[in-house]
Amino acid sequence: MTEENQRKIGLMAGIALSAGLLPGVTLGGDGLPDRLLTAALTALLFMILTTLVDTTPVFTRPKVPVVLLILGAAGWLQDTLIWLLAAWLFALAGGDLHVNGLATAALAGLVTRAVLWAALWALPRKGAEAEAEWVAG
């Protein structure tokens, strides 16, 4: 599995988990198809914005704890702002994504970033040995 696919899976899972766990985040309308469509559009918006403003390094498994903390904080801030922007854009377009305030967006950003990093670390990667040799060399 490529890193891009790992990110997509982690992002979709993070968005779904945020909407399922946090009472201040609601996706979609009445039925399951509406919620799935809103989740997919939200994930697409996340993917576009994270491509434009990328806070992850070229090497995805840094060894230094300080680097992990800095990258984690930057990613968390990025995801928090994207949740607020997505809710605002959906409101302008008449969509059904609602985020109740900055604190809820911060929690949703934390959940999304944690699930994304877990997916990057846990899911099998195609050619991981080659990358390890490149980083070590």
matplotlib code that plots the C-alpha trace (Angstrom):
import matplotlib.pyplot as plt

x = [0.0, 1.4, 1.7, -1.0, -3.5, -2.5, -3.2, -6.6, -7.6, -6.4, -8.1, -11.5, -11.3, -10.3, -13.2, -15.7, -14.4, -14.5, -18.1, -19.1, -17.3, -17.8, -21.3, -20.4, -19.5, -22.4, -22.1, -24.9, -28.6, -31.1, -30.0, -26.7, -26.1, -26.2, -23.7, -21.4, -21.5, -20.7, -17.9, -16.4, -16.7, -15.1, -12.3, -11.8, -11.5, -9.1, -6.9, -6.9, -6.0, -3.4, -1.8, -1.6, -0.3, 1.7, 3.1, 4.6, 8.2, 9.6, 10.6, 7.4, 8.9, 11.2, 13.2, 13.6, 10.8, 11.0, 10.4, 7.4, 5.9, 6.5, 5.1, 2.2, 1.3, 1.6, -0.6, -3.1, -3.4, -3.7, -6.5, -8.3, -8.3, -9.4, -12.4, -13.4, -12.9, -14.8, -17.8, -17.8, -17.6, -20.4, -22.5, -22.0, -22.9, -25.9, -24.3, -24.8, -21.4, -21.6, -18.8, -19.8, -17.0, -13.2, -12.9, -14.9, -12.8, -9.6, -10.8, -11.9, -8.5, -6.8, -8.8, -8.2, -4.5, -4.0, -5.9, -4.0, -0.6, -1.7, -2.6, 0.8, 2.6, 0.4, -0.7, 1.7, 3.7, 4.8, 8.6, 9.2, 12.6, 13.7, 12.7, 14.5, 17.7, 17.4, 16.9, 19.7, 22.1]
y = [0.0, 3.4, 6.2, 8.2, 5.3, 5.1, 8.8, 8.5, 5.6, 7.4, 10.6, 9.0, 7.0, 10.1, 12.1, 9.3, 8.8, 12.5, 12.7, 9.5, 10.4, 14.1, 15.4, 18.8, 17.4, 16.4, 15.0, 14.8, 14.8, 12.2, 9.0, 7.1, 8.0, 11.7, 11.2, 9.1, 11.8, 14.5, 12.5, 11.8, 15.5, 16.5, 14.0, 15.4, 18.9, 17.7, 16.0, 19.1, 21.4, 19.1, 18.9, 22.7, 23.1, 20.0, 19.7, 16.2, 15.6, 13.6, 10.9, 9.7, 7.9, 10.4, 9.1, 12.3, 12.9, 16.7, 16.4, 14.2, 16.8, 19.7, 17.9, 16.6, 20.1, 21.6, 18.8, 19.2, 23.0, 22.4, 19.8, 22.1, 25.0, 22.7, 21.5, 25.1, 26.0, 22.9, 23.7, 27.3, 26.2, 23.6, 26.3, 28.6, 25.8, 24.7, 21.4, 19.5, 19.6, 21.4, 22.0, 23.7, 26.1, 26.1, 23.6, 21.0, 21.7, 21.3, 17.9, 16.8, 17.9, 15.9, 12.8, 13.2, 13.7, 10.8, 8.4, 9.6, 9.1, 5.7, 4.7, 5.8, 3.9, 0.7, 0.0, -2.1, -0.1, -1.1, -0.8, 0.1, -1.6, 0.5, 3.7, 2.5, 1.9, 5.4, 7.1, 5.2, 5.7]
z = [0.0, -0.9, 1.6, -0.3, 0.2, 3.9, 4.2, 2.5, 4.8, 7.9, 6.9, 6.2, 9.4, 11.4, 10.0, 10.6, 14.1, 14.9, 13.7, 15.7, 18.9, 19.3, 19.9, 18.4, 14.9, 12.7, 9.2, 6.7, 6.9, 7.7, 6.0, 5.7, 2.1, 3.0, 5.8, 3.6, 0.9, 3.4, 4.9, 1.4, 0.5, 3.8, 3.2, -0.3, 1.1, 3.7, 1.1, -1.1, 1.7, 3.2, -0.2, -0.4, 3.2, 4.0, 7.5, 7.2, 6.4, 3.5, 6.0, 7.7, 10.7, 12.5, 15.4, 17.5, 20.0, 19.7, 15.9, 16.6, 19.0, 16.7, 13.6, 15.7, 17.0, 13.5, 12.0, 14.9, 14.3, 10.5, 11.0, 13.5, 11.0, 8.2, 10.3, 10.9, 7.2, 6.0, 8.3, 7.0, 3.3, 3.8, 5.5, 2.5, 0.1, 2.1, 3.2, 6.4, 8.1, 11.5, 14.0, 17.2, 18.0, 18.3, 21.1, 19.2, 16.1, 18.2, 19.5, 16.0, 14.7, 17.4, 16.6, 12.9, 13.2, 15.7, 13.4, 10.4, 12.1, 13.4, 9.8, 8.6, 11.3, 11.4, 7.8, 5.7, 3.2, -0.2, -0.5, 3.2, 3.2, 0.3, 2.2, 5.3, 3.4, 1.8, 5.1, 6.8, 3.9]

ax = plt.figure().add_subplot(projection="3d")
ax.plot(x, y, z, "-o")
ax.set_aspect("equal")
plt.show()
